Amino acid sequence: MFRSGSQVTALGAVAAVVVAAGPSAARAQQRPETASAAAGWSVVAGMGHFVYDEPNVVGHRIWFGVSAVSPADGTARGQFLYRHEQSDGTLVAQGRADVTCLKVTGNVALFTAIVPAGEGSAQNHGFYVKIIDGGPRPDVIVDAQAQNGTERPPTHCIDPETEVPAEYPQRPRYPVLAGGYVVQAR
């Protein structure tokens, strides 16, 4: 179910993200201020760019954008945007997914986003993302993906560093090269 970076490319599937600047980006940057004002809310919002350095995806450019909230009852809602380009700029994939889970502890956000049925070519595709808000230092992203199976992937939060099955390679941490994220819990 989970794929390493090389498996993602080999299968012609999506790796990470879009987030073109625009109204969605503006909303993503506004939500932390409004949503986190109420006690018990968790928030992750922002856009970031990083570059893969795993086998078969060395130099691939990835963009992730997210705007998600979770009130005290633990439900989550939000949008995740992704764009994945090869090192020469050729588009591999881009699209959106619905955030189904968000957990924030300190400066770390874990979230899951599932590509809706009928959205693009990625069927039953899940993104499992960990964002570490670096404050004044660059943020860090760790991601894992479940893709294109016959069943819908898990919708609960999965830490891509510690909860991916042992038979899959350890997921690397990638520094955010441009952009950034706000991670808050109240």
Residue pairs with C-beta under 8 A, 6 or more apart in sequence:
1 146
1 147
1 149
1 153
2 144
2 145
2 146
2 164
2 165
2 168
3 11
3 13
3 144
3 145
3 146
3 147
3 168
4 54
4 55
4 168
4 169
5 15
5 52
5 54
5 55
5 56
5 57
5 60
6 54
6 55
6 56
6 57
8 14
8 15
8 57
8 145
8 147
9 15
9 56
9 57
9 60
9 92
10 56
11 147
11 148
12 92
13 93
13 122
13 125
13 145
13 147
13 148
14 82
14 84
14 92
14 93
14 94
14 95
14 115
14 122
14 125
14 145
14 147
15 52
15 57
15 60
15 62
15 82
15 84
15 92
15 93
15 143
15 145
16 62
16 63
16 64
16 82
16 83
16 84
16 127
16 143
17 62
17 63
17 64
17 65
17 80
17 81
17 82
17 83
17 84
17 94
18 63
18 65
18 81
18 82
18 83
18 94
18 95
18 96
19 25
19 47
19 48
19 63
19 64
19 65
19 81
19 82
19 83
19 179
20 81
20 83
21 47
24 65
24 67
24 79
24 81
25 47
25 65
27 67
28 45
28 46
28 47
28 65
28 66
28 67
29 45
29 46
29 182
31 43
31 45
31 67
31 69
32 43
32 45
32 182
32 184
35 41
35 43
35 69
36 42
36 43
36 184
36 185
36 186
37 186
38 71
38 186
39 72
39 186
40 71
40 72
40 186
41 69
41 70
41 71
41 72
41 184
41 185
41 186
42 69
42 70
42 102
42 103
42 104
42 109
42 184
42 185
42 186
43 68
43 69
43 70
43 104
43 182
43 183
43 184
43 185
44 66
44 67
44 68
44 78
44 102
44 104
44 109
44 111
44 131
44 181
44 182
44 183
44 184
45 66
45 67
45 68
45 181
45 182
46 65
46 66
46 139
46 179
46 180
46 181
46 182
47 63
47 64
47 65
47 81
47 179
47 180
47 181
48 63
48 64
48 65
48 131
48 139
48 141
48 176
48 177
48 178
48 179
48 180
48 181
49 61
49 62
49 63
49 176
49 177
49 178
49 179
50 61
50 62
50 141
50 174
50 175
50 176
50 177
51 59
51 60
51 61
51 62
51 174
51 177
52 58
52 59
52 60
52 62
52 174
53 59
53 172
53 174
54 169
54 172
58 87
59 86
59 87
60 84
60 85
60 86
60 87
60 92
61 84
61 85
61 87
61 89
62 82
62 83
62 84
62 85
62 174
63 81
63 82
63 83
63 179
64 80
64 81
64 82
64 129
64 141
64 143
65 79
65 80
65 81
65 82
66 78
66 79
66 80
66 81
66 99
66 111
66 113
66 129
66 131
66 181
67 78
67 79
68 76
68 77
68 78
68 79
68 80
68 99
68 102
68 111
69 76
69 77
69 78
69 102
70 76
70 77
70 101
70 102
70 103
70 104
76 99
76 100
76 101
76 102
76 111
77 98
77 99
78 98
78 99
78 102
78 111
79 96
79 97
79 98
79 99
79 113
80 96
80 97
80 98
80 99
80 111
80 113
80 127
80 129
81 94
81 95
81 96
82 93
82 94
82 95
82 96
82 97
82 127
83 91
83 93
83 94
84 91
84 92
84 93
84 94
85 91
85 92
86 92
93 120
93 121
93 122
95 115
95 119
95 120
95 122
96 115
96 116
96 119
97 113
97 114
97 115
97 116
97 119
97 125
97 126
97 127
98 113
98 114
98 116
99 111
99 112
99 113
100 112
100 113
100 114
100 155
100 156
101 110
101 111
101 112
101 155
101 156
101 157
102 109
102 110
102 111
102 157
103 109
103 110
103 111
103 157
104 110
104 183
104 184
104 185
105 185
106 185
107 132
107 133
107 134
107 135
107 183
108 130
108 131
108 132
108 133
108 183
109 129
109 130
109 131
109 133
109 181
109 183
110 128
110 129
110 130
110 157
110 158
110 159
111 129
111 131
111 157
112 126
112 127
112 128
112 129
112 154
112 155
112 156
112 157
112 158
113 126
113 127
113 129
114 125
114 126
114 127
114 152
114 153
114 155
115 122
115 123
115 124
115 125
115 126
117 123
122 147
122 148
123 148
124 146
124 147
124 148
124 149
124 150
124 151
124 152
124 153
125 145
125 146
125 147
125 148
125 153
126 145
126 146
126 147
126 153
126 154
126 155
127 143
127 144
127 145
128 143
128 144
128 145
128 146
128 157
128 158
128 159
128 160
128 164
129 141
129 142
129 143
129 160
130 141
130 142
130 143
130 159
130 160
130 161
131 139
131 140
131 141
131 181
131 183
132 139
132 140
132 141
132 142
132 173
132 183
133 139
133 180
133 181
133 182
133 183
134 140
134 176
134 180
138 175
138 176
138 177
138 180
139 175
139 176
139 180
139 181
140 173
140 174
140 175
140 176
141 173
141 174
141 176
142 160
142 161
142 171
142 172
142 173
142 174
143 160
143 171
144 158
144 160
144 164
144 168
144 171
146 153
146 154
147 153
158 164
160 171
161 170
161 171
161 173
164 171
